[in-house]
Amino acid sequence: MKYGQSILTQIADRLRHWPPAPALPDTGRREAAVLLALTAPGEPEVVLVKRAEHLNSHRGQVALPGGMWEPADASLLDTALRESEEEIGLPPGRVALIARLPRRETRAGVPVTPYLAAIPREVALCPDPRELDAVFRVPLSYLLDAGNLISDRFEIGGEWQELPCYRYRDHRIWGFTFQVLVHFLNIALDARLRFAHLGQKLAPEVLAQLARLEEEYPQ
């Protein structure tokens, strides 16, 4: 596979029916937006953040830059861009939008709209220590390799669960962020990622969720 502008063009072509138009939250609901940023030129990398360990919620978890919509935001797109600038110092003017991906809900039931974009490889990113412990990049080729799909134990609500994830260096990419990335890889690059090799370790409800994720392949 040839990386760089060619793969970004391929992605944009596959997702042309999802233009990156601004969207507004549904009335009366708390909503969030995140930025799925790919670096260019060269082999694309996905920009991810590690939430600070001192936070009260989701501490230490890997996520996409973004956050909750605020009344001052003109749209969920503005939310994703504002939060990305606040969290990692990404100037909105360096963001080339590609697509608005479908809303997905977190485990807590919060709708989140992911915006897909390209950013310059050389842009300097710096995590805000009030919110983040790190900002890092994962090669797209790593995420496309089904051999890097594993499972691990996570504590959720005081209970331990075996869940699918990527482990990249010292980071574990799981939960909502994992689902957004897998969905993106499947629809934009026809990755057809499968999870059968994890079946004996995962609970039936987790397997059912993964089966639904597999059904989101392009037709």
C-alpha positions as CSV (number, residue, x, y, z in Angstrom):
1,M,0.0,0.0,0.0
2,K,1.3,3.4,-0.9
3,Y,1.0,6.0,1.8
4,G,0.8,9.8,1.7
5,Q,-1.5,11.9,-0.4
6,S,-2.7,8.9,-2.4
7,I,-4.1,7.2,0.7
8,L,-5.7,10.4,1.9
9,T,-7.3,10.8,-1.5
10,Q,-8.6,7.3,-1.4
11,I,-10.1,7.9,2.1
12,A,-11.7,11.1,1.0
13,D,-13.2,9.4,-2.1
14,R,-14.6,6.6,0.0
15,L,-16.2,9.0,2.5
16,R,-17.4,11.6,0.0
17,H,-21.0,10.9,1.0
18,W,-20.1,12.1,4.5
19,P,-18.9,15.7,3.9
20,P,-17.5,17.5,7.0
21,A,-20.5,19.8,7.5
22,P,-21.1,21.3,10.9
23,A,-23.7,19.7,13.0
24,L,-25.6,20.8,16.1
25,P,-26.4,18.7,19.2
26,D,-29.9,17.3,19.5
27,T,-32.0,19.5,21.7
28,G,-31.7,18.7,25.4
29,R,-28.9,16.2,25.1
30,R,-25.3,16.4,26.2
31,E,-23.1,15.8,23.2
32,A,-19.4,15.7,22.4
33,A,-17.2,15.8,19.3
34,V,-13.7,14.5,18.6
35,L,-11.0,14.9,15.9
36,L,-9.6,11.9,14.2
37,A,-6.5,13.6,12.7
38,L,-4.2,11.9,10.2
39,T,-0.7,13.3,9.5
40,A,0.5,14.0,6.0
41,P,2.6,13.7,3.9
42,G,4.3,10.3,4.3
43,E,2.7,7.3,6.0
44,P,-0.4,8.6,7.9
45,E,-0.4,8.5,11.6
46,V,-3.4,8.9,13.9
47,V,-3.1,11.5,16.7
48,L,-4.2,10.2,20.1
49,V,-4.0,11.5,23.6
50,K,-3.6,10.0,27.1
51,R,-5.8,11.5,29.7
52,A,-4.1,12.7,32.8
53,E,-4.0,10.3,35.8
54,H,-5.2,13.0,38.2
55,L,-8.6,13.4,36.5
56,N,-11.7,12.2,38.3
57,S,-13.1,10.4,35.2
58,H,-11.5,8.3,32.5
59,R,-8.1,8.9,34.0
60,G,-5.2,7.4,32.1
61,Q,-7.3,6.4,29.2
62,V,-6.3,6.9,25.5
63,A,-8.7,9.0,23.5
64,L,-9.1,11.2,20.5
65,P,-8.7,14.9,21.0
66,G,-12.1,16.5,21.7
67,G,-14.7,17.1,24.4
68,M,-18.1,18.3,25.3
69,W,-20.1,20.8,23.3
70,E,-20.5,24.2,24.9
71,P,-23.1,26.8,24.2
72,A,-20.5,29.2,22.8
73,D,-19.6,26.6,20.1
74,A,-21.3,27.3,16.8
75,S,-21.4,23.6,16.0
76,L,-20.0,20.2,17.0
77,L,-17.2,20.8,14.4
78,D,-16.3,24.0,16.4
79,T,-16.3,21.8,19.5
80,A,-13.8,19.3,18.0
81,L,-11.5,22.1,16.7
82,R,-11.7,24.2,19.9
83,E,-11.0,21.2,22.2
84,S,-8.1,20.0,19.9
85,E,-6.5,23.5,20.2
86,E,-7.0,23.6,23.9
87,E,-5.8,20.0,24.6
88,I,-2.9,19.7,22.2
89,G,-2.2,23.1,20.7
90,L,-3.5,22.2,17.2
91,P,-4.3,25.4,15.4
92,P,-7.7,25.1,13.6
93,G,-6.1,26.7,10.5
94,R,-3.8,23.7,10.1
95,V,-6.7,21.2,9.9
96,A,-7.9,20.0,6.5
97,L,-11.3,18.4,7.0
98,I,-12.2,15.3,5.2
99,A,-15.5,13.8,6.6
100,R,-17.9,13.8,9.4
101,L,-18.2,10.3,10.6
102,P,-21.5,8.9,12.1
103,R,-22.3,9.7,15.7
104,R,-21.5,6.9,18.2
105,E,-22.5,6.6,21.8
106,T,-20.1,6.1,24.7
107,R,-20.7,3.5,27.3
108,A,-22.4,6.2,29.4
109,G,-24.8,7.0,26.5
110,V,-23.2,10.3,25.4
111,P,-23.4,10.8,21.6
112,V,-20.1,11.7,20.1
113,T,-19.5,13.0,16.5
114,P,-16.0,12.2,15.1
115,Y,-14.6,14.6,12.5
116,L,-11.9,13.1,10.2
117,A,-9.1,15.5,9.1
118,A,-5.6,15.7,7.8
119,I,-2.9,17.8,9.6
120,P,0.7,18.5,8.6
121,R,3.2,16.0,9.9
122,E,5.5,18.7,11.1
123,V,2.9,20.6,13.2
124,A,4.0,20.8,16.8
125,L,1.6,19.2,19.3
126,C,1.9,19.8,23.1
127,P,-0.5,18.2,25.7
128,D,-2.2,20.5,28.2
129,P,-1.0,19.1,31.6
130,R,-4.2,20.0,33.2
131,E,-6.0,17.4,31.1
132,L,-3.5,15.2,29.4
133,D,-0.3,13.2,30.2
134,A,0.7,12.7,26.6
135,V,-0.1,13.2,22.9
136,F,1.3,10.6,20.6
137,R,0.9,9.2,17.1
138,V,0.1,5.7,15.9
139,P,1.0,4.6,12.3
140,L,-2.1,3.8,10.3
141,S,-0.3,0.6,9.1
142,Y,-0.2,-0.6,12.7
143,L,-3.9,-0.2,13.2
144,L,-4.6,-1.9,9.9
145,D,-2.7,-5.0,10.9
146,A,-5.2,-7.5,12.4
147,G,-2.4,-9.2,14.2
148,N,-2.2,-6.2,16.5
149,L,-5.8,-6.7,17.7
150,I,-5.5,-8.3,21.2
151,S,-7.6,-8.4,24.4
152,D,-6.7,-7.3,27.9
153,R,-8.4,-6.8,31.3
154,F,-9.9,-3.4,32.2
155,E,-11.6,-2.3,35.4
156,I,-15.0,-0.8,34.6
157,G,-17.4,0.2,37.4
158,G,-15.4,-1.8,40.0
159,E,-15.4,-4.9,37.9
160,W,-12.8,-6.4,35.6
161,Q,-13.6,-7.2,32.0
162,E,-11.7,-8.7,29.1
163,L,-12.0,-6.3,26.2
164,P,-10.5,-5.9,22.7
165,C,-7.8,-3.3,22.2
166,Y,-4.6,-2.3,20.5
167,R,-1.5,-2.1,22.6
168,Y,0.9,0.4,21.1
169,R,4.1,0.8,23.0
170,D,3.0,1.6,26.6
171,H,-0.6,2.6,25.5
172,R,-3.8,0.6,25.4
173,I,-6.4,1.8,22.9
174,W,-9.8,0.4,23.9
175,G,-13.4,1.3,24.5
176,F,-15.0,4.1,22.5
177,T,-11.8,5.2,20.8
178,F,-11.1,1.6,19.7
179,Q,-14.6,1.4,18.2
180,V,-14.3,4.7,16.3
181,L,-10.9,3.6,14.9
182,V,-12.1,0.2,13.8
183,H,-15.2,1.6,12.2
184,F,-13.1,4.2,10.3
185,L,-10.6,1.6,9.1
186,N,-13.4,-0.7,7.9
187,I,-15.4,2.0,6.0
188,A,-12.6,4.1,4.7
189,L,-10.0,1.4,3.8
190,D,-12.0,-1.8,3.7
191,A,-9.8,-3.2,6.4
192,R,-12.4,-5.9,7.3
193,L,-10.9,-6.4,10.8
194,R,-12.1,-9.5,12.5
195,F,-12.1,-10.6,16.1
196,A,-12.7,-14.4,16.0
197,H,-9.2,-15.1,17.5
198,L,-10.3,-13.3,20.7
199,G,-13.6,-15.2,21.1
200,Q,-12.6,-17.6,23.9
201,K,-11.5,-14.7,26.1
202,L,-14.4,-12.3,25.6
203,A,-17.9,-12.3,27.2
204,P,-20.9,-13.1,25.0
205,E,-22.1,-9.4,25.2
206,V,-18.7,-8.2,24.1
207,L,-18.7,-10.6,21.2
208,A,-22.2,-9.4,20.2
209,Q,-21.0,-5.8,20.2
210,L,-18.0,-6.7,18.0
211,A,-20.3,-8.6,15.6
212,R,-22.3,-5.4,15.2
213,L,-19.1,-3.5,14.5
214,E,-18.1,-6.0,11.9
215,E,-21.5,-5.5,10.2
216,E,-20.6,-1.9,9.5
217,Y,-18.3,-2.8,6.6
218,P,-19.1,-1.0,3.3
219,Q,-21.3,-2.8,0.9
